[in-house]
Structure formats: structure tokens, C-alpha cells
Amino acid sequence: MLKTKRVYEEVTEEDGYRILTERLWPRGVSKERAALDQWMKSIAPSNDLRKWFDHDPDKWEEFKERYRKELFGSEAVNEMLEIIEKNDTVTMVYASKDEEYNSTVLLKEFLGDLLEG
């Protein structure tokens, strides 16, 4: 099972394997509190794309296209698929306040499509 969760939410056993899918470390969160199994910076949007998007819902459709282009053929995607295969539950952890328009939501959709297809 593949899930998403804000890093500021309580850690639970149901989270399974926890991966931070952000390029930058979340503000105000210690490594202990984050309780991560892995920090996968390489699967996050590039710095240029992240800065361009700036969590602007008006740029969402264009952001989706650009981020998907970055993900295609990425070694990080292959690594993530291997992690998903080895674990019953993988929770991709993110810091964004916006639970609808963020890169981890799109990443979950992208990986889900690959796993189904």
C-alpha cells in the first residue's frame, strides 16, 4: 500500500516504511520526530521547478506536466518502486500545508499508474 502523510502528523505503526519526498528538510521537525526510514531528495522536483511552482494552484496543471517529465526515466523512481515491492506499506512524507496541490500527491499518482500498468 502506498500512502501520503504530512511530516507534522503523528507517526503510527500503520505508516510502515516512511520516506521523506522533499528536497528540503521540513522546518521545525527533528530527525527523531520525523521517524523516517529514508530521505529521498532525488525523487523530489528539481529546485528550479519547485521554486517556479511555489505551491500556486494556478500553476498546478503545468507543474504536473513538468514534474512528470522529470520523473520519467529517473533512477529514483526505480528505487522507489523497489522499496514499494519490498514493503507492505510505504508512506511518502511531505511538509506542504496544501494537501491537494503538492509534489508528493502527484508522485503517488505517478507511481500508482506505474504499479497498475
N, C-alpha and C positions, 0 to 999 in steps of 0.2 A: 504494500500500500504506500502511496506517495501522498504526503500532506505538506501543507504550509502553515507557518505559525510565526507570529511576531516574537522577536527575541525578548521583549519585555513581559511576555506572558509566562505564567508558571510552568516550569519543567515538570513533565509527568512521565511515568514509565511507558505510557502509550505512545510517546513520541518516537520510541525506537532509536534509530541511528540519526543523530542531529547534525546537519550541515549548514553552516552559515554561507549563504549565497550572495553575499555583498562584497564589493571591492574594498569598502572602508569599514573599520571596526565601529560598531554602534556606540554612540555616546552614552556615557554613564553606566555601562554594563561591564562588570568584571568578567574575567575568563571563567572564574568559578561559577558565577551566577548564570552565565550563558550555557554552561554544561554542554559544550559542543564535542562531537567526535571528530569533526573536521571543519576547516575553514577553506572553502573552495573559491578563492578570489578569481581564478581564471575562468569561471563559468558566468561571472557577473558581466554586465555590459561594460564596454571599454569606457575609460574615463571621459573621452570626448562625447560618446553617446549619452552617458549618464548626465553629464553637465548640460548637454543640449536639451534633453528631455526635462530635467528639473521637476519631475512629478507633475507636469502640466497636462491635465486630462485632454486639452485641445490638441496635444501632440501625440496622443496615445496610438492612433492608427499608424502614423508614420513611424513612431518608436517601435511598434510591433514588427513592422517590416524590416527595419534596420537591425533590430536585435536578433531576429530570426536569421538574417544573413550572417551575422557574427557567429551564431551557434552552428550553422551548417558546416560540417567537416571539422568541428572543433574537437581536439583531443579531450578536453574537459567533459564534453557530452558523453564520449565513450567511457570515460572514467566514472561518470555519474551513473550511466546505465549498468556498469559492472557492480557498483555499490548497491543499486536497487535490486539487482538479481540476487545478491548475497544476503540481503536483509529483508525480514518480513515487513517492517515499516521503516520508511525513511521520511524524516521531517526536514523540509528545507526552511531554514530560519532566516527572517529578514527584519530590518529595522524600520522600514517606512511606516508612517502613520496611516497612509492610504492603503487600505486592504484590498482595493479593487484595481487601482492603476499603479502597479509596481512590477518590477522585472521578475520577481520570484513567481508571481501569479502566471505570467507569460511563460516562464521556464517550466512550470508544472504542466501547462497545457502542451507545450512543445514536446516534453519528454513523454507525456501521456500518449500523444499522437504516434511517436516512435515505437512505444511499447505495444500499442494496439495494432500497428501496421506491420 
